[in-house]
Amino acid sequence: MKSFPIILAAGQGTRMNSKVPKVLHMIGGKPMLQHVIDACSALDTNKIAIVFGHGGEQVQQTIQDDRIKWVLQAEQKGTGHAVAQAIDIIEDDDQVVIAYGDVPLIKPETLKALVNKLADADLCVLTTYLDNPFGYGRIVRNSDGQITKIVEEKDASDEIRLIKEGNTGFIAARGKDLKRWLKELNPENAQGEYYLTDCIGLAVEEGGNVQAVVCDHPLEVQGVNNRIQQAELERAYQLEKVNELMLAGATIADPSRVDIRGNVSVGQDVNIDINAIFNGDVTLGDNVSIQANCVITNATIGAGTLIKPNSVIESATIKEDCEVGPFARIRPDAVLNDKAKVGNFVEIKKSTIGEGSKVSHLSYIGDTTMGADVNIGAGTITCNYDGANKFETIIGDGVFVGSSTQLVAPVSVQKNTTIGAGSTITKDTPEGELTLSRAKQVTIKGWVRPTKNK
């Protein structure tokens, strides 16, 4: 049988004090709802339902997935009412899994365990043990340890409130059974809502077998109701990601000061200093060193490369034994070949830097193909934009460009050319020659510097 995840995401989230729907707030650079969708996607499923309400248009615009069936909950009448909105698309033989769009740390393995338990049960519920279960529904068991019902906090007696086993809200049931129980729910409770948890009692009344899967880590099943809880889960998520990197061979100077907002893979003996931020897909080869305050997005960095402090790298490829920074910006479609060096306050955009070439200081290189063993002097820029169109600069192997040079594209600097400092190069240069352009230096004798009028 196929699993059918139904994700409840209709809540307004008033305690977030935000115009953004709660389930679109970020954990690890990704909407909370997307985390849950990704976890549910690990199940054997070809469809996922999302029950939406508040901010529905914004939610639908943000989450793009052809498998999703959008279900509107126009009125907020409880979790049972929310699931019931999807009753017409539940098939009898579906293994329905109810999940929550504001519980971003739920793991695929946990959802799989919940579904697998259905082989021995009519209904499965995910529970966890809490030191302080305030606000959670309590799992009530009989003397044989069998679950008999779930009692919500507001409906619980003092005795039931002493129970430490709490309901996470996640359940799994066969479609045929769930549809029957949903039709029998009623709002006769302290909140006047249709509780999904009442399905457990209905299953027991029928003589059904209700089983629990216990989640050992309460943070995995914690929902987000305010920004304090969001920050708490963010740090838990980040610590888990950083731990994965350390187990894979990375040394992290301070695990609490690294943020991973995507997927990072590392080779052996990688070093990552404080305040590094990784976005998107990042690959770090063996012996890569990322120093403090770097932001790296969708990049591949080859073995032995050193990224110095305060550098920003985006959608670029940096090959082996390179050196970048400090305060360098490597923009999209840049490629640094082996042993290239890009120094402080240098910007590289949509350019290839050849093997062993150096752009060490205060330069801009854009739309350029640069050969090997080139030296670019401080303050050099490629003038690649005429206000309407971009043009390319070609720099051959072994070129030496003096400081404060402008290369006005389209232009080709042939190999082994030397460009004199302070030149503006507008024409192609011959191979192996010195080329420069300078106005004649003049001294005006007797010139007097102006002074302010008294």
C-alpha positions as CSV (number, residue, x, y, z in Angstrom):
1,M,0.0,0.0,0.0
2,K,1.1,3.6,-0.7
3,S,1.5,6.1,2.0
4,F,-0.6,9.3,1.8
5,P,0.9,12.1,4.0
6,I,-1.6,14.8,4.9
7,I,0.2,17.9,6.3
8,L,-1.8,20.4,8.4
9,A,-0.7,23.9,7.6
10,A,-3.7,26.1,8.0
11,G,-2.9,27.8,11.3
12,Q,-2.6,31.5,11.4
13,G,0.3,31.6,13.9
14,T,-0.7,34.8,15.6
15,R,2.1,34.5,18.2
16,M,4.7,34.9,15.4
17,N,3.5,38.5,15.0
18,S,4.1,38.3,11.3
19,K,2.4,38.9,7.9
20,V,4.2,35.7,6.7
21,P,2.2,32.5,7.3
22,K,3.8,30.5,10.1
23,V,4.7,27.5,8.1
24,L,6.8,29.7,5.7
25,H,9.1,30.9,8.4
26,M,12.6,29.5,8.0
27,I,14.6,26.9,9.6
28,G,18.1,26.3,8.1
29,G,17.3,28.6,5.2
30,K,14.2,26.6,4.2
31,P,10.5,27.1,5.0
32,M,9.3,24.9,7.9
33,L,6.7,23.4,5.7
34,Q,9.3,22.4,3.1
35,H,11.2,20.5,5.8
36,V,8.1,18.5,6.5
37,I,7.4,17.9,2.8
38,D,10.9,16.6,2.4
39,A,10.5,14.2,5.3
40,C,7.2,12.9,4.0
41,S,8.8,12.5,0.5
42,A,10.9,9.7,1.9
43,L,7.8,7.5,2.4
44,D,6.5,5.3,-0.4
45,T,4.2,7.9,-1.8
46,N,3.1,9.6,-5.0
47,K,0.8,12.2,-3.5
48,I,0.9,14.6,-0.5
49,A,-2.0,16.7,0.7
50,I,-1.5,20.1,2.4
51,V,-4.4,21.5,4.3
52,F,-4.0,25.3,4.1
53,G,-6.0,28.3,5.3
54,H,-4.3,31.5,6.6
55,G,-2.1,33.0,3.9
56,G,-3.0,30.2,1.5
57,E,-2.1,32.0,-1.7
58,Q,1.3,32.9,-0.3
59,V,1.9,29.3,0.8
60,Q,0.9,27.9,-2.6
61,Q,3.1,30.4,-4.4
62,T,6.1,29.4,-2.2
63,I,5.7,25.7,-2.3
64,Q,6.0,24.2,-5.8
65,D,5.5,20.5,-6.1
66,D,3.4,18.6,-8.6
67,R,2.6,15.9,-6.1
68,I,0.8,18.2,-3.8
69,K,-3.0,18.3,-3.5
70,W,-4.1,21.5,-1.9
71,V,-7.0,21.3,0.5
72,L,-8.7,24.4,1.9
73,Q,-9.7,24.6,5.6
74,A,-11.8,27.8,5.5
75,E,-12.7,27.7,9.2
76,Q,-10.4,26.7,12.0
77,K,-12.4,24.0,13.9
78,G,-9.6,21.8,15.2
79,T,-7.2,19.1,13.9
80,G,-10.0,16.6,13.2
81,H,-11.9,19.2,11.2
82,A,-8.7,20.0,9.2
83,V,-8.0,16.4,8.3
84,A,-11.7,15.9,7.4
85,Q,-11.3,18.5,4.6
86,A,-9.3,15.9,2.8
87,I,-11.6,13.0,3.3
88,D,-12.7,13.0,-0.4
89,I,-9.2,12.3,-1.6
90,I,-8.3,9.6,0.9
91,E,-8.5,6.1,-0.7
92,D,-9.6,3.2,1.4
93,D,-6.2,1.4,1.1
94,D,-4.1,4.5,1.7
95,Q,-1.7,4.4,4.6
96,V,-2.5,7.9,5.8
97,V,0.1,9.8,7.8
98,I,-0.9,13.0,9.5
99,A,1.9,15.5,9.9
100,Y,2.3,19.2,10.8
101,G,3.7,22.0,8.8
102,D,5.2,23.7,11.9
103,V,7.2,20.7,13.1
104,P,10.3,21.1,10.9
105,L,12.7,18.7,12.6
106,I,10.6,15.5,12.1
107,K,12.8,12.8,10.5
108,P,11.9,10.5,7.6
109,E,13.0,7.5,9.7
110,T,10.4,8.4,12.4
111,L,7.6,8.7,9.8
112,K,8.7,5.3,8.3
113,A,8.6,3.7,11.8
114,L,5.1,5.1,12.3
115,V,3.9,3.6,9.0
116,N,5.7,0.3,9.5
117,K,3.9,-0.1,12.9
118,L,0.6,-0.3,11.0
119,A,1.5,-3.9,10.1
120,D,0.6,-4.8,13.7
121,A,-2.0,-2.2,14.5
122,D,-5.2,-0.4,13.4
123,L,-3.9,3.0,14.4
124,C,-0.4,4.3,15.3
125,V,0.4,7.4,17.3
126,L,3.7,9.1,17.7
127,T,4.5,10.0,21.3
128,T,7.3,11.4,23.3
129,Y,8.3,11.6,27.0
130,L,8.6,15.1,28.4
131,D,9.9,16.5,31.7
132,N,7.2,19.2,31.5
133,P,4.4,18.0,29.2
134,F,2.3,21.2,29.7
135,G,0.2,21.9,26.6
136,Y,0.5,18.4,25.3
137,G,-2.3,15.8,25.1
138,R,-1.6,12.9,27.5
139,I,-1.3,9.3,26.4
140,V,-3.6,7.3,28.7
141,R,-2.8,3.6,29.0
142,N,-4.5,0.7,30.8
143,S,-2.9,-1.6,33.4
144,D,-1.5,-3.7,30.5
145,G,0.2,-0.7,28.9
146,Q,-2.3,-0.5,26.1
147,I,-3.3,3.0,24.8
148,T,-6.9,3.7,25.6
149,K,-7.3,7.4,24.7
150,I,-5.6,10.7,24.4
151,V,-6.7,13.6,26.7
152,E,-6.0,17.1,25.7
153,E,-4.5,19.5,28.4
154,K,-7.6,21.6,28.8
155,D,-9.8,18.5,29.3
156,A,-7.4,16.6,31.5
157,S,-7.9,15.9,35.3
158,D,-5.1,16.7,37.7
159,E,-4.2,13.0,37.8
160,I,-3.9,12.7,34.0
161,R,-1.8,15.9,33.8
162,L,0.9,14.0,35.8
163,I,1.4,11.7,32.9
164,K,4.8,12.4,31.2
165,E,4.0,10.7,27.9
166,G,2.7,13.4,25.5
167,N,1.0,13.2,22.1
168,T,2.9,14.7,19.2
169,G,-0.2,14.8,16.9
170,F,1.4,12.5,14.3
171,I,-0.7,9.5,13.6
172,A,-0.9,6.7,10.9
173,A,-4.0,4.8,9.9
174,R,-5.6,3.0,7.0
175,G,-7.7,5.3,4.9
176,K,-10.9,3.2,5.3
177,D,-10.7,3.3,9.1
178,L,-9.7,7.0,9.3
179,K,-12.6,8.2,7.2
180,R,-15.0,6.3,9.4
181,W,-13.6,7.8,12.6
182,L,-13.5,11.3,11.2
183,K,-17.2,11.2,10.5
184,E,-17.9,10.3,14.1
185,L,-15.9,13.2,15.7
186,N,-17.8,15.8,17.7
187,P,-16.8,19.1,19.3
188,E,-18.0,18.2,22.8
189,N,-14.9,19.4,24.6
190,A,-13.4,22.4,26.4
191,Q,-12.4,24.1,23.2
192,G,-15.4,23.2,21.1
193,E,-13.3,21.7,18.4
194,Y,-13.1,18.5,16.4
195,Y,-10.1,16.7,17.9
196,L,-8.1,14.3,15.7
197,T,-7.0,12.6,18.9
198,D,-10.5,11.4,19.5
199,C,-9.9,8.9,16.7
200,I,-7.8,6.9,19.2
201,G,-10.7,6.5,21.6
202,L,-13.0,5.5,18.7
203,A,-10.6,2.9,17.5
204,V,-10.4,1.4,21.0
205,E,-14.2,1.4,21.4
206,E,-14.3,-0.8,18.2
207,G,-11.8,-3.2,19.7
208,G,-9.0,-1.9,17.5
209,N,-5.3,-2.2,18.3
210,V,-3.7,1.2,19.0
211,Q,0.1,1.2,19.1
212,A,2.6,3.9,19.9
213,V,6.0,4.8,18.4
214,V,8.0,6.7,20.9
215,C,10.2,9.5,19.7
216,D,13.3,9.7,21.9
217,H,14.1,13.3,21.1
218,P,11.4,15.8,22.0
219,L,12.8,18.6,19.9
220,E,12.2,16.4,16.8
221,V,8.5,16.7,17.3
222,Q,8.3,20.2,18.8
223,G,6.1,22.7,17.0
224,V,6.8,26.3,16.5
225,N,4.4,28.8,17.9
226,N,6.6,31.9,18.4
227,R,10.0,33.2,17.3
228,I,11.6,32.0,20.5
229,Q,10.7,28.4,19.7
230,Q,11.8,29.0,16.1
231,A,15.2,30.1,17.3
232,E,15.5,27.1,19.6
233,L,14.8,24.7,16.7
234,E,17.1,26.6,14.4
235,R,20.0,26.0,16.8
236,A,19.0,22.3,17.3
237,Y,18.9,21.9,13.5
238,Q,22.3,23.7,13.1
239,L,24.0,21.6,15.8
240,E,22.8,18.4,14.1
241,K,24.1,19.5,10.7
242,V,27.5,20.6,12.2
243,N,27.8,17.3,14.0
244,E,27.4,15.5,10.7
245,L,30.3,17.6,9.3
246,M,32.5,16.8,12.2
247,L,31.8,13.1,11.9
248,A,32.7,13.3,8.2
249,G,36.1,14.8,9.0
250,A,35.7,18.5,9.6
251,T,37.1,20.5,12.5
252,I,34.6,23.2,13.6
253,A,36.1,25.9,15.8
254,D,32.7,26.6,17.5
255,P,29.7,24.5,16.5
256,S,27.3,27.2,17.8
257,R,28.7,29.8,15.3
258,V,28.3,28.0,12.0
259,D,25.1,28.1,10.0
260,I,24.2,25.6,7.3
261,R,21.3,26.6,5.1
262,G,21.4,23.9,2.5
263,N,23.6,20.9,2.0
264,V,27.3,20.8,2.8
265,S,29.7,17.9,2.0
266,V,33.2,17.8,3.3
267,G,36.4,15.8,2.7
268,Q,38.9,14.9,5.4
269,D,40.7,17.4,7.6
270,V,38.5,20.4,6.6
271,N,38.8,23.4,9.0
272,I,35.9,25.8,9.5
273,D,36.3,28.8,11.7
274,I,33.6,30.9,13.4
275,N,30.7,32.6,11.7
276,A,30.8,30.7,8.5
277,I,27.5,30.6,6.6
278,F,26.8,27.9,3.9
279,N,23.9,28.4,1.6
280,G,22.6,25.9,-1.0
281,D,24.9,23.1,-2.2
282,V,28.5,23.4,-1.0
283,T,31.3,20.9,-1.5
284,L,34.6,21.3,0.4
285,G,37.5,19.1,-0.6
286,D,40.2,17.6,1.6
287,N,42.2,20.1,3.7
288,V,40.1,23.1,2.8
289,S,40.3,25.8,5.3
290,I,37.4,28.3,5.7
291,Q,38.4,31.2,8.0
292,A,36.2,33.5,10.0
293,N,33.1,35.3,8.7
294,C,32.9,33.7,5.3
295,V,29.6,33.3,3.3
296,I,29.7,30.5,0.8
297,T,26.7,29.8,-1.5
298,N,26.4,27.0,-4.1
299,A,30.1,26.5,-4.5
300,T,32.7,23.8,-5.0
301,I,36.0,24.3,-3.3
302,G,38.9,22.0,-4.2
303,A,41.4,20.3,-1.9
304,G,44.0,22.4,-0.1
305,T,42.3,25.7,-0.8
306,L,42.4,28.5,1.8
307,I,39.5,30.9,2.1
308,K,40.6,33.8,4.2
309,P,38.3,35.9,6.5
310,N,35.3,37.9,5.4
311,S,35.2,36.4,1.8
312,V,31.9,35.9,-0.1
313,I,31.7,33.2,-2.7
314,E,28.6,32.5,-4.8
315,S,27.9,30.0,-7.5
316,A,31.6,29.5,-8.2
317,T,34.1,26.8,-8.7
318,I,37.4,27.1,-6.9
319,K,39.9,24.3,-7.7
320,E,42.8,22.9,-5.7
321,D,45.4,24.8,-3.7
322,C,43.9,28.2,-4.3
323,E,44.0,31.2,-2.0
324,V,41.0,33.6,-1.7
325,G,40.7,36.7,0.4
326,P,40.6,38.3,2.9
327,F,37.6,40.4,1.9
328,A,37.3,38.9,-1.6
329,R,34.1,38.5,-3.5
330,I,33.8,35.6,-6.0
331,R,30.5,36.0,-8.0
332,P,28.5,33.6,-10.1
333,D,30.2,31.7,-13.0
334,A,33.7,32.4,-11.7
335,V,36.2,29.6,-12.0
336,L,39.6,29.6,-10.2
337,N,41.9,27.0,-11.6
338,D,44.6,25.2,-9.4
339,K,46.9,27.5,-7.4
340,A,45.2,30.7,-8.4
341,K,45.2,33.5,-5.9
342,V,42.6,36.2,-5.4
343,G,43.5,38.7,-2.7
344,N,41.9,41.4,-0.5
345,F,39.2,43.6,-1.9
346,V,39.1,41.8,-5.3
347,E,35.9,41.0,-7.1
348,I,35.7,38.2,-9.7
349,K,32.6,37.9,-11.9
350,K,31.8,35.4,-14.7
351,S,35.5,34.9,-15.3
352,T,38.1,32.1,-15.5
353,I,41.3,32.6,-13.6
354,G,44.1,30.4,-15.0
355,E,46.4,28.0,-13.1
356,G,48.8,29.9,-10.8
357,S,47.5,33.3,-11.8
358,K,47.3,36.1,-9.2
359,V,44.8,38.9,-8.7
360,S,46.1,40.1,-5.4
361,H,44.8,43.6,-4.5
362,L,41.9,45.9,-5.1
363,S,40.8,44.7,-8.6
364,Y,37.7,43.9,-10.6
365,I,37.8,41.1,-13.1
366,G,34.6,40.6,-15.1
367,D,33.7,38.6,-18.2
368,T,37.3,37.6,-18.6
369,T,39.2,34.5,-19.7
370,M,42.6,34.5,-18.1
371,G,45.5,32.1,-18.8
372,A,48.1,30.6,-16.5
373,D,50.7,32.4,-14.5
374,V,49.2,35.9,-15.0
375,N,49.9,38.7,-12.5
376,I,47.3,41.4,-12.2
377,G,48.6,44.5,-10.4
378,A,46.7,46.4,-7.7
379,G,43.8,48.5,-8.8
380,T,43.3,46.9,-12.2
381,I,39.8,46.7,-13.7
382,T,38.3,45.1,-16.7
383,C,35.8,47.6,-18.3
384,N,33.4,45.0,-19.5
385,Y,30.1,47.1,-19.7
386,D,29.4,50.0,-22.0
387,G,26.1,50.9,-20.3
388,A,24.1,48.5,-22.6
389,N,26.1,45.4,-23.3
390,K,28.8,43.2,-21.8
391,F,32.1,42.4,-23.6
392,E,34.9,39.9,-23.0
393,T,38.5,40.4,-22.1
394,I,41.1,37.8,-23.1
395,I,44.4,37.6,-21.1
396,G,46.9,35.1,-22.3
397,D,49.4,33.0,-20.3
398,G,52.2,34.8,-18.6
399,V,50.8,38.3,-18.9
400,F,52.0,41.0,-16.4
401,V,49.5,43.8,-15.8
402,G,50.8,46.8,-13.9
403,S,48.9,48.6,-11.2
404,S,45.9,50.9,-11.9
405,T,45.3,49.6,-15.4
406,Q,42.0,49.6,-17.2
407,L,41.4,46.9,-19.8
408,V,38.5,48.2,-22.0
409,A,36.7,45.3,-23.5
410,P,36.4,43.8,-26.0
411,V,40.2,43.4,-25.9
412,S,42.8,40.7,-26.1
413,V,46.1,40.8,-24.2
414,Q,48.4,38.3,-25.9
415,K,50.6,35.9,-23.9
416,N,53.7,37.2,-22.1
417,T,52.6,40.8,-22.7
418,T,53.6,43.4,-20.1
419,I,51.2,46.3,-19.5
420,G,52.8,49.4,-17.9
421,A,51.2,50.7,-14.7
422,G,48.5,53.3,-15.1
423,S,47.6,52.3,-18.7
424,T,44.2,52.3,-20.4
425,I,44.3,49.5,-22.9
426,T,41.7,49.8,-25.7
427,K,43.4,47.7,-28.5
428,D,44.7,44.2,-28.7
429,T,48.3,43.9,-27.6
430,P,51.1,42.0,-29.4
431,E,52.6,38.9,-27.8
432,G,55.7,39.4,-25.6
433,E,55.9,43.2,-25.8
434,L,55.6,46.0,-23.4
435,T,52.4,48.1,-24.0
436,L,51.5,51.2,-22.1
437,S,49.5,54.4,-22.5
438,R,50.4,57.5,-20.5
439,A,50.0,61.2,-20.8
440,K,53.3,63.1,-20.7
441,Q,54.2,64.1,-17.1
442,V,54.3,67.9,-16.7
443,T,55.5,70.1,-13.9
444,I,54.1,73.7,-13.7
445,K,56.8,75.8,-12.1
446,G,55.8,78.5,-9.7
447,W,52.2,77.2,-9.3
448,V,50.6,78.3,-6.0
449,R,48.0,76.2,-4.3
450,P,44.7,78.0,-3.7
451,T,43.9,79.1,-0.2
452,K,40.6,79.9,1.5
453,N,39.3,83.5,1.5
454,K,39.5,85.0,5.0
